[in-house]
Amino acid sequence: MSRFVLVTLSLSLALAALFVTFTPFMRDFTGFHIGAEVLVPGAFTCGVLCGFSIIPPRLALISLALVLAGALLIQSIVIGLPALINLVPNPVSYVNFAEQQTLIGCFSAGPFFAAGGVLGGLVRARLRPK
Amino acid sequence: MRFFVNAFFVLVGLASTFVLVHVSGDYLATLASLQEFRWGVAGFAEPQAGASEAHLTLEVQNRSGLDLDFKDLEVYLWLQDKTVGKTYGRFETRTVSAHSTAHIPLTILLDDAQLREALAGAPAERAWFITGTYKASAPFASNDFTYGLRLDVNP
């Protein structure tokens, strides 16, 4: 169970870092940014690690869903931070940005993350002694 | 083996947290800096009828912790409800360092006919003001942010 928590938490943060640095809107505010050529293999690797590290597969599937949801939540919190701490005069815009960018993140990296998870789970099942 | 696997995931989590904290810090600092500057008027000599130019010195205070670039400042000079001159895009990009104040001298080319008309129609207490637009950019920004400017410049 501790492995499940550790992997889910760690990969949520890793995927969130990929989402946040990929977010086009954030490019105006930070020097850290990545392109799709890093996001896609990064999300795929996160999926593989998640699927491979957790057994049984049912638990791995739950972890995959939690990692994706956690990463998107962290991304939306980071983008919405200026609204949450009343830094900007137009907080609603930042909440809207957070929603939009979360959807973009979900659709752009979600499939690759899921594919990686399935591959990781399959490899793990193959290697498992019968 | 179990230890190394756990250590790997802990390291991944720590590295990701570092990136998230760094990006959030840059993001908030840039947003704050783009709101922490103030414009003021440091000097203005009221132009008389027949003058071809007016001289105006603006003051910009950058209260943020980042150096900001100001560019494409275009200023219109108004008397009451009439535009009497403008700067005609002769502004060169100016960097204002963090926590500092810069003075920006501007030369406004006047439209003599408009100026005479405005002076003739103005009451004894004249209301001079400027309007304009400019762009500001912070170090991390790949785009400029456009702002509007409106200041009373009564001498």
Contacts between the chains, C-beta under 8 A, distances in Angstrom:
chain1	res1	chain2	res2	distance
A	3	B	5	7.9
A	3	B	6	7.4
A	6	B	6	6.2
A	6	B	9	5.1
A	6	B	10	7.2
A	6	B	13	7.9
A	7	B	9	5.7
A	9	B	13	6.2
A	10	B	9	4.1
A	10	B	10	6.9
A	10	B	12	4.9
A	10	B	13	3.7
A	10	B	16	7.4
A	11	B	9	7.7
A	11	B	12	7.3
A	13	B	12	7.5
A	13	B	13	5.0
A	13	B	16	3.8
A	13	B	17	5.7
A	13	B	20	6.8
A	14	B	12	5.2
A	14	B	13	7.2
A	14	B	15	7.8
A	14	B	16	4.4
A	16	B	16	6.8
A	16	B	20	6.3
A	17	B	15	7.9
A	17	B	16	4.1
A	17	B	19	4.3
A	17	B	20	5.4
A	17	B	23	7.8
A	20	B	19	7.7
A	20	B	20	6.2
A	20	B	23	5.4
A	21	B	19	6.7
A	21	B	23	6.3
A	26	B	23	6.8
A	26	B	27	6.3
A	27	B	142	5.5
A	28	B	30	7.5
A	28	B	140	7.3
A	28	B	141	4.6
A	28	B	142	6.0
A	28	B	143	5.2
A	29	B	26	6.1
A	29	B	27	4.3
A	29	B	30	4.3
A	29	B	31	6.5
A	29	B	138	7.7
A	29	B	140	5.7
A	29	B	141	6.7
A	30	B	22	7.8
A	30	B	23	4.9
A	30	B	26	3.7
A	30	B	27	5.5
A	30	B	30	7.2
A	30	B	140	5.2
A	31	B	26	6.6
A	31	B	139	8.0
A	31	B	140	5.1
A	32	B	19	6.5
A	32	B	22	6.4
A	32	B	23	5.1
A	32	B	26	7.1
A	53	B	5	7.1
A	53	B	9	7.6
A	74	B	20	6.9
A	78	B	20	6.5
A	78	B	23	7.0
A	78	B	24	5.3
A	78	B	27	7.2
A	81	B	24	6.1
A	81	B	27	7.1
A	81	B	28	6.3
A	82	B	27	7.6
A	82	B	28	6.5
A	82	B	31	5.2
A	85	B	28	7.8
A	87	B	28	6.5
A	87	B	31	5.9
A	87	B	32	6.1
A	87	B	35	7.9
A	88	B	31	6.3
A	88	B	35	7.5
A	89	B	35	7.8
